[in-house]
Amino acid sequence: MNFKNKRLLILAGAHQHTKLVLAAQRLGAYTIVTDYLADSPAKRVADKAYRIDIKDVPAIVEMCRDERIDGVLQGYIDPCQRPYCRICESLSLPCYGTWDQFFALTDKHAFKKMCTECGVDTVPEYSPDIFGESGGDASVEYPVLVKPVDSRGSRGQSICYSADEVASATDAAKRESSNGDVLIEKYMGNKNEFQVTYFFIDGVPYLLRTADRHLGDIALGLEKVGICTVSPSVYTYDYLRKTNARVMNMLKRLGIKNGPVFMQGFVDDGKFRFFDPGFRFPGGEYEAMFKEITGIDIMSMMVEFALTGRITSPPIPEDAVFLGGRRVAILFPTVRDGVVTQIVGRDDILADGHGVLFVNQKYYEGDRVEMSYNVNQRFAEIDVIGRDTADLVEKIRYIYDTMAVLDERGSDMLFGKLDLAEIKPLPEKTQPEAL
């Protein structure tokens, strides 16, 4: 493929979007990135950048016409999804989804309704109406989780232990919701969190990823912060046997033809209960690690679709989700409040032999960290490839032993490290022949 003289707009400049920019440039396309920030990672590698909020659809459409844009693309953050659809519609450019599909996969109420209709389990939900001045319905099993219907990054989420707490948490969640709608669900904090990602090519879904997501320590206030995801998940075989077919049929019924679909849930007494969807990839550099291991370039497929409306790459092998026996981790070290004065060990962990593909920092020397107890507590994303589970664990142990983020007093700001015993080996049945 050669897209010389083609011009591609990427919506939002988060570091994940740099993969899209670089893939487009490798294929010869001219790249433009826009978001509301004066500076962002993807803007630094793009050929041109604009400071237009991704939600300002009319302004972006006008800019696209002025720049003679041939394709528009997004793929990673929730706020991009619906504007992306509207921009493509206005310009008659390829879009990998319809408005109804984006709504079903961004609105949590619509998503859970669709799951119920298709026999896919979801996290139990309570009606906000049952939480009143009387203290709430006696059938409520506390704690519960209150969250916006369409926010991201744990924003506006609260764990509540009483009806009074639900009332104040509901107000906070409404402020983070685009339409003021909220969800109140059973809190599943003691259950194992599970993620799945599909990639559609011409109506056929391919399972790209399963992942076990590890949350921070509740005693440290990090229970809403993902501190590590490991792929493939130890539940991959069970998922393929019990739930995969129903999820694929649900997504096919929705009419999806191309692009990524991400779903997040819990493993609860053998059931996969989903609570959060996205017509996008999850955050992180998994697709880069997937390419490193399998040679399959998903980012180039995304660029090809944006500029031509089709994907001509060969089918993805159905055993690709198993990564040829390797295990990979996306590690998010967390930092407490303070001023970052010195970062120790970053170059050491990037040296050959330690399996670290990328280190994407959020904080640098001189930056102040506040205690927000959400994703803003993450110092960086570190992407690690292991030959197997034991090798992956040793590589993460080396990172923890080598890296430090020092404050002005010389104290290490890193805290809340993952208990590496939580990374379990894959069951023997998790093999390609189980598909």
Buried (B, 14 or more C-beta within 10 A) or exposed (E): BEBEEBBBBBBBBBBBBBBBBBBBBBBEBBBBBBBEBEEBBBBEBBBEBBEBBBBBBEEBBEBBEEBEBBBBBBBBBBBBBBBBBBBBBBBEBBBBBBEEBBBBBBBBEBBBEBBEEBEBBBBEBBEBEBBEEEEBEEEBEBBBBBBBBBBBBBBBBBBBEBBEBBBEBBEBBBEBBBEEBBBBBBBBBEBBBBBBBBBBBEEBBBBBBBBBBBBBBEEBBBBBBBBBBBBBBBBBBBBBEBBBEBBBBBBBEBEBBBBBBBBBBBBBEEBBBBBBBBBBBBBBBBBBBBBBBBEBBBBBBBBBBBBBEEBEEEEBEEBBBBBEBBBBBBBBBBBBEBBBBEBEBBEEBEEEEBBBBBBBBBBEEEBEBEEEBBBBBBBBBBBBBBBEBEBBBBBBEBBBEBBBBBBEEEEBBBBBBBEEEEBEEBEEEBBEEBB
